[in-house]
Amino acid sequence: YNLGVISQDVGDDTDAIAYYESALAIDRELAEAHYNLATIFDKTGDARSAIRHINEFRKLNKRR
């Protein structure tokens, strides 16, 4: 997850997506990874993926 944050911070969305997806493969309930993926997909125009991840983020945040 942290490697995804660093990659996103330096503008490497491709690596950030891969790192976030790897983190989610380990823990599907990592809400922050879903949120960050939603922001990347929104920025890159992949609305379907952005909506899927923001919905998952919201669902997980309701549990907390």
TISE-889356 format. One record per residue: x, y, z of N, C-alpha, C in turn. Coordinates in steps of 0.05 Angstrom, whole numbers, padded with zeros to 5 digits, always signed. Example, Ala and Ser with C-alpha at 12.3 -4.5 7.8 and 13.67 -1.06 7.14 Angstrom:
<nodes>
+00264-00114+00156+00246-00090+00156+00264-00066+00156/+00257-00045+00142+00273-00021+00143+00258+00001+00157/
</nodes>
This chain:
<nodes>
+00016-00024+00000+00000+00000+00000+00018+00025+00000/+00037+00026+00018+00054+00050+00019+00069+00055-00007/+00078+00034-00020+00091+00037-00046+00071+00049-00066/+00046+00042-00064+00026+00055-00081+00023+00084-00076/+00024+00092-00051+00022+00120-00043+00046+00136-00055/+00070+00124-00052+00094+00138-00062+00092+00140-00093/+00084+00118-00106+00082+00119-00135+00061+00140-00144/+00039+00141-00130+00018+00160-00137+00028+00188-00133/+00043+00193-00111+00054+00219-00105+00073+00229-00127/+00088+00211-00139+00107+00220-00160+00095+00218-00188/+00069+00212-00189+00055+00212-00215+00056+00187-00231/+00065+00165-00219+00067+00139-00233+00042+00123-00227/+00020+00130-00240-00006+00117-00235-00006+00087-00242/+00009+00079-00262+00010+00051-00269+00021+00034-00246/+00044+00042-00235+00055+00028-00213+00037+00030-00188/+00026+00053-00184+00008+00057-00160-00015+00037-00161/-00027+00035-00185-00050+00016-00188-00041-00012-00181/-00018-00020-00191-00008-00047-00186-00003-00052-00157/+00009-00032-00143+00015-00035-00114-00011-00036-00098/-00030-00019-00105-00055-00019-00090-00070-00045-00095/-00070-00055-00119-00083-00081-00125-00069-00104-00110/-00043-00102-00108-00028-00123-00092-00036-00122-00063/-00039-00098-00053-00047-00094-00025-00075-00105-00020/-00093-00101-00040-00120-00110-00037-00122-00141-00041/-00103-00153-00054-00102-00182-00057-00096-00194-00029/-00082-00180-00013-00076-00189+00014-00098-00182+00033/-00109-00158+00031-00131-00149+00049-00152-00134+00033/-00173-00147+00026-00195-00135+00010-00209-00112+00024/-00204-00110+00050-00218-00089+00066-00200-00065+00072/-00179-00062+00057-00162-00039+00060-00175-00015+00046/-00191-00001+00062-00208+00020+00051-00192+00042+00037/-00169+00049+00048-00152+00070+00036-00142+00063+00008/-00137+00038+00004-00128+00029-00023-00151+00032-00043/-00175+00025-00035-00199+00029-00052-00202+00059-00058/-00200+00076-00038-00203+00105-00043-00182+00115-00062/-00157+00108-00058-00136+00118-00075-00139+00107-00104/-00148+00082-00107-00153+00072-00134-00176+00088-00147/-00196+00094-00131-00218+00110-00142-00209+00137-00153/-00191+00150-00138-00181+00176-00147-00164+00173-00173/-00148+00152-00174-00132+00148-00199-00150+00142-00222/-00169+00124-00219-00187+00117-00241-00204+00140-00249/-00213+00157-00231-00228+00181-00237-00211+00200-00254/-00186+00204-00246-00168+00221-00261-00162+00212-00289/-00160+00185-00292-00153+00174-00318-00177+00168-00336/-00201+00173-00325-00225+00171-00341-00238+00143-00341/-00230+00126-00323-00242+00099-00321-00264+00101-00299/-00286+00112-00308-00308+00118-00289-00319+00092-00276/-00321+00071-00290-00332+00046-00279-00315+00036-00256/-00289+00036-00260-00270+00027-00239-00271+00046-00215/-00272+00072-00221-00273+00093-00200-00297+00089-00183/-00320+00085-00195-00345+00081-00180-00344+00055-00163/-00333+00034-00175-00332+00009-00160-00315+00012-00135/-00292+00025-00137-00275+00028-00114-00285+00049-00094/-00297+00070-00103-00308+00089-00084-00332+00077-00069/-00347+00060-00082-00369+00046-00068-00359+00027-00047/-00337+00013-00054-00325-00006-00035-00314+00010-00011/-00301+00032-00017-00290+00049+00004-00313+00058+00023/-00334+00067+00012-00357+00077+00029-00369+00054+00045/-00371+00031+00033-00382+00008+00048-00364+00001+00071/-00338+00000+00067-00319-00007+00088-00319+00015+00110/-00321+00040+00102-00321+00061+00122-00345+00061+00140/-00368+00052+00130-00392+00050+00146-00389+00030+00169/-00372+00011+00165-00367-00010+00185-00351+00001+00209/-00335+00021+00204-00316+00031+00224-00330+00048+00245/
</nodes>
